């Protein structure tokens, strides 16, 4: 059985993948709506696939429908409650074609700062239940499920990081700090939550099905509440839909290869 340190390191690697999504700002500061919508669409497809294949399916295999469904509903409602209660911003994006005159630059910078900070908050919120699920899976002896879930989260975190880094870069944050903060937005909450989930199993056995349902509920709520609407508002809905399907297909392949 893996140790809590090993689980934390695995979750750290998955969470730190947000930093990879920030790397495009090193080569260009002109990200188009087409590119952004496609990236968010793929992130949504990957997240949806991860929720289904790495959480709901194994949750049903190791528990009853009531546990998984109960966790699923609670997770989705919790995400919507947090979304309503806390200050937030939807994943809106201003492409290079949206830049105004010098008179509006200050307002755009302020909005970009707000957007970057609140997207980071959203990433942190949905990384917590994902980290919990990783820790609980490993503590329950479901190593293959834990590995598949960590891979799914890492793949999904790349476009998440992109969504955070672009507005931060546009607001004037240095590229080095943008990459650092984007990386930390996933690398900090993920291992902490994984360690907590690992410890919880020692107290409450058989927690994985409900926790998997909870994490899946939060992830799917994020997909339909934030990611799909944000990728369909600039005239590239067909592209975003195709990348969503591609992302879902990626997770189907991951699930098949790892035989979760």
C-alpha positions as CSV (number, residue, x, y, z in Angstrom):
1,X,0.0,0.0,0.0
2,X,1.3,3.5,-0.9
3,X,2.1,6.0,1.9
4,X,0.4,9.3,2.5
5,X,3.6,11.0,1.2
6,X,3.5,9.1,-2.1
7,X,-0.2,10.0,-2.5
8,X,0.5,13.6,-1.8
9,X,3.3,13.7,-4.4
10,X,1.1,12.1,-7.0
11,X,-1.6,14.7,-6.3
12,X,1.0,17.4,-6.4
13,X,2.1,16.3,-9.9
14,X,-1.5,16.3,-11.1
15,X,-2.2,19.7,-9.6
16,X,1.0,21.3,-10.8
17,X,-0.1,20.6,-14.4
18,X,-2.0,23.9,-14.3
19,X,1.4,25.5,-14.9
20,X,1.8,23.7,-18.2
21,X,-1.3,25.5,-19.4
22,X,0.4,28.9,-18.7
23,X,3.4,28.2,-21.0
24,X,1.8,29.5,-24.2
25,X,2.2,33.1,-22.8
26,X,5.9,32.7,-23.2
27,X,5.6,32.7,-27.0
28,X,2.6,34.9,-27.6
29,X,0.5,37.5,-25.9
30,X,-2.2,37.4,-28.6
31,X,-4.5,34.5,-27.8
32,X,-7.6,34.4,-30.1
33,X,-11.2,33.6,-29.1
34,X,-10.9,30.5,-31.3
35,X,-7.9,29.1,-29.4
36,X,-9.4,30.0,-26.0
37,X,-12.8,28.5,-26.8
38,X,-11.2,25.3,-28.2
39,X,-9.0,24.9,-25.1
40,X,-11.9,25.4,-22.7
41,X,-14.1,23.0,-24.7
42,X,-11.4,20.3,-24.5
43,X,-11.0,21.0,-20.7
44,X,-14.7,20.5,-20.3
45,X,-14.7,17.2,-22.2
46,X,-11.8,15.9,-20.2
47,X,-13.3,16.9,-16.9
48,X,-16.7,15.3,-17.9
49,X,-14.9,12.1,-18.9
50,X,-12.9,12.1,-15.7
51,X,-16.0,12.4,-13.7
52,X,-17.7,9.5,-15.5
53,X,-14.8,7.1,-16.0
54,X,-12.5,7.8,-13.1
55,X,-15.2,8.6,-10.4
56,X,-18.8,7.4,-11.1
57,X,-18.0,4.1,-12.7
58,X,-15.5,2.9,-10.1
59,X,-17.7,4.4,-7.4
60,X,-20.5,2.1,-8.6
61,X,-18.2,-0.9,-8.7
62,X,-17.2,-0.4,-5.1
63,X,-20.4,0.9,-3.6
64,X,-24.2,1.1,-4.1
65,X,-26.1,3.5,-6.4
66,X,-27.4,5.3,-3.3
67,X,-24.0,6.2,-2.0
68,X,-22.7,7.5,-5.4
69,X,-25.9,9.3,-6.3
70,X,-26.2,10.9,-2.9
71,X,-22.6,12.1,-3.1
72,X,-23.2,13.3,-6.7
73,X,-26.2,15.4,-5.8
74,X,-24.6,16.9,-2.7
75,X,-21.4,17.7,-4.7
76,X,-23.3,19.4,-7.5
77,X,-25.5,21.4,-5.1
78,X,-22.5,22.4,-3.0
79,X,-20.7,23.7,-6.1
80,X,-23.7,25.8,-7.1
81,X,-24.1,27.1,-3.6
82,X,-20.4,28.1,-3.5
83,X,-20.8,29.7,-6.9
84,X,-23.8,31.8,-5.7
85,X,-22.3,32.6,-2.3
86,X,-18.7,33.6,-3.1
87,X,-17.7,36.5,-5.4
88,X,-16.9,34.9,-8.7
89,X,-16.7,35.5,-12.4
90,X,-17.7,33.3,-15.3
91,X,-14.8,32.2,-17.6
92,X,-15.2,35.1,-19.9
93,X,-12.3,36.0,-22.2
94,X,-11.3,39.1,-24.2
95,X,-9.3,38.1,-27.2
96,X,-6.9,40.4,-29.1
97,X,-9.8,41.5,-31.3
98,X,-11.6,42.8,-28.2
99,X,-9.0,45.3,-27.1
100,X,-10.2,48.8,-27.0
101,X,-8.6,52.2,-27.1
102,X,-6.2,53.6,-24.5
103,X,-9.2,55.1,-22.7
104,X,-10.5,51.7,-21.8
105,X,-7.1,50.0,-21.1
106,X,-7.3,50.6,-17.3
107,X,-10.8,49.2,-17.1
108,X,-9.8,46.1,-19.1
109,X,-6.7,45.6,-16.9
110,X,-8.8,45.8,-13.7
111,X,-11.3,43.2,-15.2
112,X,-8.4,41.0,-16.2
113,X,-7.0,41.0,-12.7
114,X,-10.4,40.2,-11.2
115,X,-10.9,37.5,-13.8
116,X,-7.5,35.8,-13.1
117,X,-8.0,35.9,-9.3
118,X,-11.5,34.5,-9.4
119,X,-10.7,31.8,-12.0
120,X,-7.8,30.7,-9.7
121,X,-10.4,30.5,-6.9
122,X,-12.6,28.3,-9.1
123,X,-9.7,26.0,-9.9
124,X,-8.9,25.7,-6.2
125,X,-12.5,24.9,-5.3
126,X,-12.9,22.0,-7.7
127,X,-9.4,20.7,-7.0
128,X,-10.3,20.0,-3.4
129,X,-12.9,17.3,-4.0
130,X,-10.6,15.8,-6.8
131,X,-7.7,15.6,-4.4
132,X,-10.0,14.0,-1.8
133,X,-11.0,11.4,-4.3
134,X,-7.4,10.6,-5.1
135,X,-6.5,10.2,-1.5
136,X,-9.5,8.1,-0.7
137,X,-8.9,5.8,-3.7
138,X,-5.4,5.0,-2.7
139,X,-6.3,4.6,0.9
140,X,-9.1,2.2,-0.1
141,X,-6.5,0.0,-2.0
142,X,-7.8,1.2,-5.4
143,X,-4.4,2.1,-6.8
144,X,-5.4,1.8,-10.4
145,X,-8.4,4.1,-9.8
146,X,-6.2,6.6,-8.0
147,X,-3.6,6.6,-10.8
148,X,-6.3,7.0,-13.5
149,X,-7.9,9.8,-11.6
150,X,-4.6,11.6,-11.1
151,X,-3.9,11.4,-14.9
152,X,-7.3,12.6,-15.7
153,X,-6.9,15.6,-13.4
154,X,-3.5,16.4,-14.7
155,X,-4.7,16.4,-18.3
156,X,-7.7,18.5,-17.4
157,X,-5.6,21.0,-15.4
158,X,-3.6,22.1,-18.4
159,X,-6.4,24.0,-20.1
160,X,-7.6,25.2,-16.7
161,X,-4.2,26.8,-16.2
162,X,-4.5,28.4,-19.7
163,X,-7.8,29.9,-18.7
164,X,-6.2,31.5,-15.6
165,X,-2.9,32.6,-17.2
166,X,-4.2,34.5,-20.2
167,X,-6.1,37.2,-18.2
168,X,-3.2,37.4,-15.6
169,X,-0.7,38.0,-18.4
170,X,-3.0,40.6,-20.0
171,X,-3.3,42.5,-16.6
172,X,0.5,43.0,-16.6
173,X,1.7,40.3,-14.2
174,X,5.2,39.2,-15.2
175,X,5.4,36.0,-17.2
176,X,7.4,34.2,-14.5
177,X,4.9,35.1,-11.7
178,X,2.0,34.2,-14.0
179,X,3.4,30.7,-14.5
180,X,4.3,30.4,-10.8
181,X,0.9,31.5,-9.5
182,X,-1.0,29.4,-12.1
183,X,1.0,26.3,-11.0
184,X,0.4,27.0,-7.3
185,X,-3.4,27.3,-8.0
186,X,-3.4,23.5,-8.6
187,X,-0.3,22.4,-6.8
188,X,-1.3,23.6,-3.3
189,X,-4.9,22.4,-2.8
190,X,-4.6,19.1,-4.6
191,X,-1.9,17.3,-2.4
192,X,-3.4,18.8,0.8
193,X,-6.9,17.5,-0.1
194,X,-5.4,14.1,-1.1
195,X,-3.6,13.7,2.2
196,X,-6.9,14.6,4.0
197,X,-8.8,12.1,1.9
198,X,-6.2,9.4,2.7
199,X,-6.5,10.1,6.4
200,X,-10.3,10.1,6.3
201,X,-10.4,6.5,5.2
202,X,-8.6,5.4,8.4
203,X,-11.5,6.9,10.3
204,X,-14.5,6.1,8.0
205,X,-14.1,2.9,5.9
206,X,-16.0,2.5,2.6
207,X,-15.9,6.3,2.0
208,X,-14.8,6.1,-1.7
209,X,-18.2,5.7,-3.4
210,X,-19.8,8.7,-1.8
211,X,-16.6,10.8,-2.1
212,X,-16.3,9.8,-5.8
213,X,-19.9,10.8,-6.4
214,X,-19.3,14.1,-4.6
215,X,-16.2,14.9,-6.7
216,X,-18.0,13.9,-9.9
217,X,-21.0,16.2,-9.0
218,X,-18.8,19.2,-8.4
219,X,-16.8,18.6,-11.7
220,X,-19.9,18.1,-13.8
221,X,-21.5,21.2,-12.3
222,X,-18.4,23.2,-13.2
223,X,-18.6,21.9,-16.7
224,X,-22.2,22.9,-17.3
225,X,-22.3,26.0,-15.2
226,X,-19.1,27.6,-16.3
227,X,-17.0,25.9,-19.0
228,X,-19.6,25.1,-21.7
229,X,-21.2,28.6,-21.6
230,X,-17.9,30.3,-21.6
231,X,-16.7,28.4,-24.7
232,X,-19.9,29.1,-26.7
233,X,-20.1,32.9,-26.6
234,X,-17.8,34.0,-29.3
235,X,-19.0,32.4,-32.5
236,X,-16.9,29.2,-32.2
237,X,-19.5,26.9,-30.6
238,X,-18.9,24.2,-33.2
239,X,-15.2,24.1,-32.5
240,X,-15.8,24.1,-28.8
241,X,-18.2,21.2,-29.2
242,X,-15.7,19.2,-31.3
243,X,-12.9,19.8,-28.7
244,X,-15.3,18.8,-26.0
245,X,-15.9,15.5,-27.8
246,X,-12.1,15.1,-28.3
247,X,-11.5,15.6,-24.6
248,X,-14.1,13.1,-23.7
249,X,-12.5,10.7,-26.1
250,X,-9.1,11.2,-24.5
251,X,-10.5,10.1,-21.2
252,X,-12.2,7.1,-22.7
253,X,-8.8,6.1,-24.1
254,X,-7.2,6.7,-20.7
255,X,-9.8,4.6,-19.0
256,X,-9.5,1.8,-21.5
257,X,-5.7,1.7,-21.4
258,X,-5.6,1.7,-17.6
259,X,-8.5,-0.7,-17.5
260,X,-10.0,1.0,-14.5
